[in-house]
């Protein structure tokens, strides 16, 4: 049975998620989703009001693959993606050169997890998705009971 995930985006910068080349990938941020989502699961993302007024639906995606970090960060297929911010190095990972995001260890630990397991270095890749960016809708709120609706 497929699971549903819902989370609030803090900003839309093109890295979490990264939508490019017919794929939506989530490689950084949201480690709880990345570590547990399986093929067939659905991920819904709405914008925080500090990002886009009205908590608009930014995307919905069906997970196609859940890749281990080395399967994503070490693959030439994904190397040019904006969310491919790490590269395998020995038994661990290094930040790719010229990366301007997630440069502090405080961001890298949630992205990758603790040494030596790097449990969080798991990436979900989706071929089936609808990405609305800043043009989403808040109509999904109509499906909620009146006492659960937020503006």
N, CA and C of each residue as an Amber inpcrd file, in Angstrom:
protein
   453
   0.8390000  -1.1770000   0.0000000   0.0000000   0.0000000   0.0000000
   0.8860000   1.2430000   0.0000000   0.5860000   2.1630000  -0.8670000
   1.3640000   3.3970000  -0.9690000   1.1090000   4.2910000   0.2350000
   2.1550000   5.0240000   0.6100000   2.0490000   6.0030000   1.6850000
   1.9970000   7.3930000   1.0820000   1.4460000   8.3190000   1.8540000
   1.3850000   9.7170000   1.4610000   2.2680000  10.5340000   2.3960000
   3.0490000  11.4180000   1.8240000   3.8860000  12.3260000   2.5990000
   3.4700000  13.7470000   2.2740000   3.4150000  14.5940000   3.2740000
   3.1010000  16.0000000   3.0880000   4.1090000  16.8110000   3.8740000
   4.6720000  17.8220000   3.2330000   5.5700000  18.7080000   3.9500000
   5.4700000  20.1170000   3.4140000   5.9930000  21.0430000   4.2310000
   5.9820000  22.4540000   3.8510000   7.3720000  22.8670000   3.4100000
   7.4260000  23.4730000   2.2350000   8.6830000  24.0060000   1.6990000
   8.9940000  25.3380000   2.3620000  10.2540000  25.5500000   2.6810000
  10.6470000  26.8400000   3.2590000  11.0280000  27.8460000   2.1890000
  11.4410000  27.3590000   1.0350000  11.7180000  28.2430000  -0.0970000
  11.7160000  27.4280000  -1.3790000  11.6770000  28.1330000  -2.4760000
  11.6990000  27.4780000  -3.7870000  12.9230000  28.0160000  -4.5120000
  14.0130000  27.2810000  -4.3830000  15.2690000  27.7350000  -4.9820000
  15.7760000  26.8170000  -6.0790000  15.0710000  25.7250000  -6.3270000
  15.4730000  24.8270000  -7.4010000  16.3310000  23.6560000  -6.9790000
  16.5470000  23.5160000  -5.6550000  17.3810000  22.4030000  -5.2080000
  16.6070000  21.3540000  -4.4140000  15.5550000  21.7300000  -3.7390000
  14.7750000  20.7810000  -2.9490000  13.3000000  21.1220000  -3.0870000
  12.6470000  20.5990000  -4.0960000  13.1350000  19.5900000  -5.0240000
  13.8630000  20.2280000  -6.2030000  14.5350000  19.3780000  -6.9410000
  15.1460000  19.7840000  -8.2070000  14.2810000  19.1830000  -9.3180000
  13.8130000  20.0430000 -10.1980000  12.9840000  19.6010000 -11.3150000
  13.7510000  19.9210000 -12.5870000  14.2010000  18.8650000 -13.2550000
  15.0500000  19.0610000 -14.4370000  15.1090000  17.7800000 -15.2510000
  15.0950000  17.9280000 -16.5590000  15.2660000  16.7750000 -17.4450000
  14.2000000  15.7090000 -17.2930000  12.9680000  16.1040000 -16.9860000
  11.8940000  15.1350000 -16.8460000  11.8920000  14.3750000 -15.5330000
  12.7180000  14.8050000 -14.5790000  12.7770000  14.1600000 -13.2680000
  12.6060000  15.1810000 -12.1590000  11.9570000  14.7760000 -11.1020000
  11.9190000  15.5340000  -9.8630000  12.7100000  14.7160000  -8.8610000
  13.7050000  15.3300000  -8.2540000  14.5020000  14.6190000  -7.2560000
  14.5160000  15.3990000  -5.9570000  14.5810000  14.6640000  -4.8730000
  14.7060000  15.2370000  -3.5440000  15.9350000  14.5870000  -2.9210000
  17.0420000  15.3390000  -2.9450000  18.3240000  14.8050000  -2.4900000
  18.8160000  15.4620000  -1.2110000  18.3200000  16.6490000  -0.9240000
  18.7130000  17.3570000   0.2910000  17.4430000  17.7860000   1.0180000
  17.5700000  18.0580000   2.2860000  16.4390000  18.4230000   3.1460000
  15.4940000  17.2290000   3.3000000  14.5790000  17.3400000   4.1860000
  13.5380000  16.3390000   4.4490000  14.0720000  14.9000000   4.5480000
  15.0510000  14.6690000   5.4510000  15.6270000  13.3210000   5.5500000
  14.6150000  12.2500000   5.9590000  13.6020000  12.6140000   6.7560000
  12.6230000  11.5980000   7.1630000  11.8670000  11.0480000   5.9610000
  11.5460000  11.9150000   5.0150000  10.8620000  11.4620000   3.8020000
  11.8270000  10.6700000   2.9340000  13.0130000  11.2210000   2.7050000
  13.9800000  10.5380000   1.8330000  14.3730000   9.1720000   2.3610000
  14.4140000   9.0040000   3.6800000  14.8570000   7.7290000   4.2590000
  13.7810000   6.6590000   4.2860000  12.5170000   7.0560000   4.1630000
  11.4550000   6.0570000   4.2800000  10.6030000   5.8900000   3.0280000
  10.5530000   6.8820000   2.1570000   9.7000000   6.7870000   0.9670000
  10.1610000   5.6420000   0.0650000   9.1810000   4.9610000  -0.4820000
   9.4260000   3.8170000  -1.3520000   8.7650000   4.0560000  -2.7060000
   9.2020000   3.3400000  -3.7430000   8.5320000   3.4660000  -5.0360000
   7.0200000   3.2810000  -4.8910000   6.2840000   4.1830000  -5.5330000
   4.8260000   4.1670000  -5.4650000   4.2530000   5.1430000  -4.4530000
   5.0350000   5.5490000  -3.4700000   4.5590000   6.5180000  -2.4800000
   4.3620000   7.8820000  -3.1320000   3.4660000   8.6910000  -2.5530000
   3.1890000  10.0280000  -3.0600000   3.7110000  11.0830000  -2.0970000
   4.3100000  12.1190000  -2.6680000   4.8290000  13.2300000  -1.8780000
   4.1180000  14.4990000  -2.3290000   3.5290000  15.2050000  -1.3640000
   2.8760000  16.4800000  -1.6060000   3.6750000  17.5500000  -0.8770000
   3.9250000  18.6680000  -1.5390000   4.6500000  19.7630000  -0.9000000
   3.8650000  21.0530000  -1.0800000   3.6430000  21.7220000   0.0290000
   2.9960000  23.0270000   0.0050000   4.0070000  24.0560000   0.5070000
   3.8270000  25.2890000   0.0780000   4.7480000  26.3570000   0.4790000
   4.3380000  26.9380000   1.8220000   5.3150000  27.1770000   2.6610000
   5.0460000  27.9380000   3.8880000   4.5960000  29.3310000   3.4830000
   3.8250000  29.9610000   4.3300000   3.3530000  31.3060000   4.0020000
   4.5080000  32.3040000   3.9400000   5.6130000  32.0100000   4.5950000
   6.7830000  32.8980000   4.5060000   7.4600000  32.7910000   3.1460000
   7.1510000  31.7380000   2.4280000   7.7150000  31.4990000   1.0920000
   6.7610000  32.0010000   0.0120000   5.5190000  31.5370000   0.0760000
   4.4740000  31.9350000  -0.8660000   3.1840000  32.0640000  -0.0620000
   2.5520000  33.1840000  -0.1230000   1.3080000  33.3920000   0.6250000
   0.2570000  32.3660000   0.2250000  -0.4810000  31.8800000   1.2180000
  -1.6030000  30.9970000   0.9480000  -1.3030000  29.5160000   1.0080000
  -0.0900000  29.1300000   1.3670000   0.2690000  27.7050000   1.4350000
  -0.1040000  26.9650000   0.1590000   0.3030000  27.4980000  -0.9680000
  -0.0250000  26.8940000  -2.2600000   0.6270000  25.5310000  -2.4150000
  -0.0560000  24.6390000  -3.1290000   0.5110000  23.3460000  -3.4760000
   1.5950000  23.5840000  -4.5240000   2.8180000  23.1910000  -4.2270000
   3.9490000  23.4160000  -5.1290000   4.1720000  22.2010000  -6.0190000
   4.0670000  21.0100000  -5.4560000   4.1960000  19.8120000  -6.2920000
   3.5710000  18.6040000  -5.6330000   3.2720000  17.6420000  -6.4600000
   2.8980000  16.3020000  -6.0370000   3.6830000  15.3560000  -6.9390000
   4.2530000  14.3040000  -6.3430000   5.0910000  13.3840000  -7.1130000
   4.9290000  11.9630000  -6.6000000   5.0270000  11.0210000  -7.5250000
   5.0300000   9.5980000  -7.1760000   6.4840000   9.1330000  -7.2190000
   6.9390000   8.5400000  -6.1310000   8.3240000   8.0700000  -6.0470000
   8.5330000   6.9300000  -7.0330000   9.5370000   7.0860000  -7.8630000
   9.8940000   6.0700000  -8.8430000  11.0580000   5.2320000  -8.3230000
  12.0580000   5.9070000  -7.7630000  13.2410000   5.2240000  -7.2420000
  13.6590000   5.8600000  -5.9280000  14.2400000   5.0540000  -5.0680000
  14.8910000   5.5320000  -3.8550000  16.3300000   5.0280000  -3.9450000
  17.2330000   5.9580000  -4.2000000  18.6250000   5.5960000  -4.4610000
  19.5040000   5.8310000  -3.2480000  20.4510000   4.9430000  -2.9990000
  21.4440000   5.2380000  -1.9670000  22.2930000   6.4280000  -2.4330000
  22.8980000   7.1280000  -1.5050000  23.6860000   8.3100000  -1.8410000
  24.6820000   8.0960000  -2.9570000  25.4260000   7.0150000  -2.9040000
  26.4310000   6.7690000  -3.9470000  25.7830000   6.5100000  -5.3070000
  24.5660000   5.9870000  -5.3000000  23.8550000   5.7460000  -6.5480000
  23.3890000   7.0370000  -7.2110000  23.2440000   8.0910000  -6.4140000
  22.8500000   9.3910000  -6.9460000  24.0720000  10.2970000  -7.0920000
  24.7490000  10.5510000  -5.9920000  25.8760000  11.4830000  -5.9960000
  27.0660000  10.9800000  -6.8110000  27.1780000   9.6770000  -6.9730000
  28.2920000   9.1240000  -7.7170000  27.9870000   8.8210000  -9.1740000
  26.7710000   9.1390000  -9.6200000  26.3680000   8.7990000 -10.9800000
  26.5230000   9.9800000 -11.9340000  27.1820000   9.7740000 -13.0690000
  27.2860000  10.8480000 -14.0670000  25.9050000  11.3000000 -14.5590000
  24.9180000  10.4170000 -14.4880000  23.5540000  10.7550000 -14.9200000
  22.9830000  11.9290000 -14.1270000  23.3560000  12.0540000 -12.8520000
  22.7980000  13.0810000 -11.9830000  23.7800000  14.2080000 -11.6620000
  25.0030000  14.1140000 -12.1130000  26.0620000  15.0510000 -11.7200000
  25.7510000  16.5170000 -12.0030000  25.0070000  16.8250000 -13.0420000
  24.7150000  18.2200000 -13.3760000  23.4860000  18.7910000 -12.6940000
  22.8150000  18.0160000 -11.8740000  21.6020000  18.4990000 -11.2130000
  21.9480000  19.4310000 -10.0610000  21.0960000  20.4140000  -9.8450000
  21.3320000  21.4090000  -8.8070000  21.3320000  20.8180000  -7.3970000
  20.6720000  19.6770000  -7.2100000  20.6510000  19.0680000  -5.8780000
  21.7390000  18.0150000  -5.6840000  22.5670000  17.8070000  -6.6720000
  23.6850000  16.8680000  -6.5490000  24.8680000  17.6400000  -5.9610000
  24.7370000  17.9880000  -4.6870000  25.6980000  18.8920000  -4.0460000
  26.8830000  18.1700000  -3.4060000  26.8030000  16.8550000  -3.2960000
  27.8920000  16.0810000  -2.6990000  28.4990000  15.1580000  -3.7390000
  29.6860000  14.6620000  -3.4400000  30.3130000  13.6510000  -4.2760000
  30.9720000  12.6330000  -3.3610000  30.9270000  11.3630000  -3.7460000
  31.5860000  10.3490000  -2.9230000  33.0830000  10.6330000  -2.8340000
  33.6030000  10.4280000  -1.6440000  35.0420000  10.6200000  -1.4200000
  35.4750000   9.5940000  -0.3820000  36.2180000   8.5920000  -0.8120000
  36.6020000   7.5150000   0.0900000  35.3650000   6.8400000   0.6380000
  35.3090000   6.7240000   1.9580000  34.1570000   6.1020000   2.5990000
  33.0650000   7.1160000   2.9170000  33.2880000   8.3910000   2.5590000
  32.3190000   9.4240000   2.8870000  31.9460000  10.2760000   1.6920000
  31.6450000  11.5350000   1.9690000  31.2110000  12.4830000   0.9380000
  31.8870000  13.8240000   1.1710000  32.0770000  14.5460000   0.0810000
  32.5660000  15.9210000   0.1330000  31.5830000  16.7930000  -0.6170000
  31.5270000  18.0480000  -0.2290000  30.7260000  19.0100000  -0.9680000
  31.3870000  19.2310000  -2.3210000  30.6040000  19.2380000  -3.3700000
  31.1580000  19.4830000  -4.7050000  31.7300000  20.8960000  -4.7750000
  32.7510000  21.0890000  -5.5630000  33.2880000  22.4470000  -5.7390000
  32.2130000  23.3800000  -6.3030000  32.3110000  24.6320000  -5.9830000
  31.4300000  25.7240000  -6.4140000  29.9670000  25.5590000  -5.9900000
  29.7240000  24.8020000  -4.9550000  28.3760000  24.6760000  -4.4120000
  28.2060000  25.7600000  -3.3530000  27.1110000  26.4980000  -3.4460000
  26.8900000  27.6140000  -2.5310000  25.8310000  27.3100000  -1.4740000
  25.2520000  26.1230000  -1.4970000  24.2340000  25.7840000  -0.5060000
  24.7160000  24.6170000   0.3420000  24.1710000  24.5130000   1.5240000
  24.4740000  23.4140000   2.4470000  25.9750000  23.2740000   2.7040000
  26.6470000  24.4040000   2.8390000  28.0970000  24.3890000   3.0150000
  28.5210000  24.1760000   4.4610000  27.6270000  24.3310000   5.3850000
  27.9650000  24.1570000   6.7960000  27.6440000  22.7380000   7.2510000
  28.4260000  22.2500000   8.1950000  28.2230000  20.8960000   8.7170000
  26.8130000  20.7270000   9.2740000  26.2280000  21.7950000   9.8030000
  24.8720000  21.7160000  10.3530000  23.8610000  21.2940000   9.2890000
  24.0950000  21.6280000   8.0510000  23.2060000  21.2110000   6.9520000
  23.6020000  19.8430000   6.4290000  24.8700000  19.5410000   6.4510000
  25.3480000  18.2850000   5.8750000  24.9260000  17.0740000   6.6880000
  24.8680000  17.2110000   7.9960000  24.4660000  16.0710000   8.8190000
  23.0320000  15.6350000   8.5160000  22.0470000  16.5470000   8.4580000
  20.7120000  16.0830000   8.0660000  20.6660000  15.5340000   6.6340000
  21.4610000  16.1010000   5.7440000  21.4740000  15.6290000   4.3560000
  22.0340000  14.2190000   4.2400000  23.1350000  13.9670000   4.9260000
  23.8670000  12.7140000   4.7390000  23.7170000  11.7260000   5.8830000
  23.5210000  12.2180000   7.0860000  23.4990000  11.3520000   8.2550000
  24.8790000  11.2650000   8.8750000  24.9680000  10.5140000   9.9400000
  26.2140000  10.4050000  10.6780000  27.1730000   9.4130000  10.0340000
  28.4590000   9.6790000  10.2260000  29.5270000   8.7850000   9.8050000
  29.4350000   7.5410000  10.6930000  29.6440000   6.3540000  10.2660000
  30.0560000   5.9340000   8.9410000  28.8970000   5.4620000   8.0640000
  27.6600000   5.4480000   8.6150000  26.5310000   4.8640000   7.8790000
  25.9500000   5.7800000   6.8120000  25.9580000   7.0850000   7.0490000
  25.3630000   8.0520000   6.1160000  23.9350000   7.6450000   5.7590000
  23.1660000   7.3270000   6.8030000  21.7920000   6.8440000   6.6200000
  20.9260000   7.7920000   5.8080000  21.1250000   9.0920000   5.9610000
  20.2760000  10.0710000   5.2750000  20.6850000  10.3300000   3.8300000
  21.7820000   9.7640000   3.3990000  22.2530000   9.9800000   2.0170000
  21.4370000   9.1030000   1.0730000  20.1660000   9.3310000   1.0700000
  19.2290000   8.5800000   0.2440000  18.4220000   9.5990000  -0.5360000
  18.1930000   9.3260000  -1.7880000  17.5780000  10.3020000  -2.6820000
  16.3570000   9.6710000  -3.3400000  15.2630000  10.4320000  -3.3770000
  14.1090000   9.9330000  -4.1110000  14.0500000  10.6300000  -5.4670000
  13.7290000   9.8350000  -6.4710000  13.6600000  10.3140000  -7.8580000
  12.2710000   9.9610000  -8.3900000  11.6370000  10.9390000  -9.0230000
  10.2650000  10.7630000  -9.5050000  10.1700000  11.1340000 -10.9790000
   9.5730000  10.2480000 -11.7560000   9.2900000  10.5620000 -13.1670000
   7.8620000  11.0660000 -13.3500000   6.9790000  10.6670000 -12.4490000
   5.5910000  11.1340000 -12.5040000   5.4210000  12.2320000 -11.4570000
   5.1900000  13.4440000 -11.9210000   5.0210000  14.5570000 -10.9820000
   4.2770000  15.6930000 -11.6630000   3.7210000  16.5390000 -10.8260000
   3.1350000  17.8010000 -11.2820000   3.8060000  18.8810000 -10.4410000
   4.5350000  19.7440000 -11.0890000   5.2610000  20.8110000 -10.3980000
   4.6560000  22.1510000 -10.7970000   4.1040000  22.8350000  -9.8080000
   3.3870000  24.0830000 -10.0650000   4.2220000  25.3260000  -9.7590000
   5.3280000  25.1390000  -9.0480000   6.1920000  26.2540000  -8.6680000
   5.3520000  27.2730000  -7.8980000   5.4650000  28.5300000  -8.2380000
   4.7390000  29.5960000  -7.5350000   3.3200000  29.7830000  -8.0560000
   2.8880000  28.9230000  -8.9630000   1.5760000  29.0560000  -9.5840000
   0.6030000  27.9910000  -9.1040000   0.8990000  27.3800000  -7.9650000
   0.0380000  26.3400000  -7.4290000  -1.2710000  26.8990000  -6.9190000
  -2.0370000  26.0510000  -6.3040000  -3.3560000  26.4160000  -5.8140000
  -3.4670000  26.0300000  -4.3460000  -4.3760000  26.6610000  -3.6590000
  -4.6740000  26.2670000  -2.2790000  -6.0300000  25.5600000  -2.2140000
  -6.5450000  25.1370000  -3.3480000  -7.8440000  24.4590000  -3.3900000
  -7.8600000  23.1670000  -2.5780000  -6.6980000  22.5540000  -2.3540000
  -6.6460000  21.3290000  -1.5680000  -7.2210000  21.5510000  -0.1730000
  -7.1950000  22.7830000   0.3200000  -7.7110000  23.0850000   1.6510000
  -9.2140000  22.8300000   1.7400000  -9.8960000  22.8760000   0.6150000
 -11.3370000  22.6330000   0.6130000 -11.6630000  21.1910000   0.9870000
 -10.6880000  20.2950000   0.8670000 -10.8860000  18.8950000   1.2190000
 -10.7610000  18.6600000   2.7220000 -10.2440000  19.6620000   3.4370000
 -10.0460000  19.5330000   4.8800000 -11.3020000  19.9390000   5.6340000
 -11.5210000  19.3530000   6.7960000 -12.6460000  19.8080000   7.6180000
 -12.4460000  21.2870000   7.9650000 -13.5150000  22.0510000   8.0990000
 -13.3970000  23.4960000   8.3600000 -12.5080000  23.8510000   9.5420000
 -12.5090000  23.0420000  10.5950000 -11.6950000  23.3640000  11.7670000
 -10.2130000  23.0630000  11.5560000  -9.8350000  22.4400000  10.4430000
  -8.4270000  22.1100000  10.1490000  -7.8280000  22.9960000   9.0710000
  -8.6220000  23.8880000   8.5110000  -8.1360000  24.7470000   7.4330000
  -7.3290000  25.8960000   8.0110000  -6.2150000  26.1860000   7.3510000
  -5.3810000  27.3170000   7.7290000  -5.2270000  28.2200000   6.5500000
  -5.0240000  29.4820000   6.7890000  -4.7750000  30.4270000   5.6930000
  -3.3100000  30.6700000   5.5340000
